[in-house]
């Protein structure tokens, strides 16, 4: 029995290490940009529904199930480490092709209002990262997470400076 547990532990640790390594090195190439007519001009996140929608005008062009911060339903993010997901209007301000989570898109959190609010309470505001991995439960520290395949699709469809509305 003890030997089986040791073998199981080795398998689990090996799979975890392999997953982390593959996420780090990725597939070797970035996804190509989608054609202009398939690119979003707005992202809308519905935290309570765990849903993210890419829109072109008022027309949804893609919808994703998401994972959020473990305290996402307790209101907007106020400080680093509170495990909440920000609420409000931001934009995709830069991309990280070498993210520890395969690929990631950064949102412009904290904005000046977020910084002022955090400073008035005497704590750091934290950061906002639009990352990726599984969506079985809320596990992030406030990031919006999707699968690697979905992240490749989003990467191709979302140009820099695309606005993102994060709703309660």
N, C-alpha and C positions, 0 to 999 in steps of 0.2 A: 504494500500500500504506500509506504513512504517513498519507494523508488518511483512509483507512478506520479506522485505529487511533484517530485523533483523533475521528472521528465516534462510534466505539464507546465511547470514553472519555466523551464528552459524554453519550451515552445512558445509560451506567451511572451516572454522577454524577447526572444528572437523575432517574433512577428512585430512586436512594438518597435524594435530597433530598425527592422527592415522598412516599416511604414514611415518612420521618421526620416530615414536616409533617403528613401524614394521621394518623399515630399520635399526634401531639401534640394535634391539634384534635379527633380522634375523630369520632364520628358525630353529635355534637351532643346526644345524650340518653343518659342512663344506662339500663341494662337494668332493667326492673321486677323487683321481688322475685318469686321463684317462689312458688307456693302452698305453704303450710306442709308438706303431705305430700310435697313434692318438695325440701324443704330438708334439707341435710346436718346431722348433729349430730357428725360426726367426719370428718376428712380423714386418710388414711393415704398416705404417700409411700414407695415402695420404690425407693431410689436405684439399687441394682444392676440392677433391671429397667426403670428409666426409666419408671415407671408411678405414677400418682396415682389414688386411688380416693376418691370421696365416698361416705360411708355414712350410712344412716338406721338407727339401731340396729346390728344386725349385717348388714344387707342393703346390698350395693353398689347405688347408684343412678346412678352415672356413673363412667367410667374414662377417663383421658387419658394419652397419651404425653407425656413431658416431656423437656426439656433441662435440664442442671444445670451446675454449675461445672466447669471443665475438669479439675480435680483431684478431682472428686467421689468417685471410687473409692479415694482415698488416705486415707479415714477422715473423721472429723467436722471441721468448721471450727474452727480455733483462733485465727485472727487475721485482721484485715482484709487483703485482698489475696492470701490463700492459694489462692483459686479453688476452695475446698472448700465443700460444702453442709452446713449444720449437721445434727446428728443429735440426736434426743430429742423430748420433748414440749414443744410451744409452743402458742400460740393466735393466732388472727387478731385483732390488736389495733387496727388502723385501716385505713382505705381511702384510696386516692389516686385520685380521678376525673380528675386532670390529670397523671397520670404521663407521663414521657417515653416510656413503653412502653404507651401507650393507656390501660389501667387497671391498677391493682396493688392487691394486698392485702398488708399488712405482717404479718409474724409477730413474735412477742414475743422474737425473738433479738436480742441476747444475754440470757439469763436470768441470775439471780445466780450460778449455778455457772459458766456460761460466762465471766462477767466475772472471777470469782475466778481461774479457770484462766488466763485471758489475763494478768491482772495479775501472777500468780505467775511468769510467764515474761517479763514486762516488755514486752508488746506490746498494742496496742489490739485488742479482740475483733472489730471489724467490725460488720456489720449484716445483717439478713436480710430480703429482699424477695421476695414471691411475685409475680413479674412475668409478662410475656407477650411472645412473638414466635414465630419458627419453632422447629421441633424436629428439624432435620436432623442436628445434631451438638451436643455440649456446648460452649457458648460463653460462658456467663455467668461472673460473678465469685463465684458461689455461690448465685445466685437459682434459683428453680424457674420455668421458663419454659414457657408453652403458647402456642397461637395466639391472635390477637385474638378470633376467634369463640368459642373455648373459654373465654377469660377472661370474656367477657360472660355465658356460661352459668354459670361458677363464681361470678361476682359476684352473680348472681341467686339462687343456691342456697346460698350460704355466709353465714350471719349473722355479725355481729361476735361475738367471743369463742368461736368454734367451735374446739375443740382440733384440733391437727395433730400427728400422730406421724410423724416422719421417721426411717425405718429404714435401716440400711446396705444 
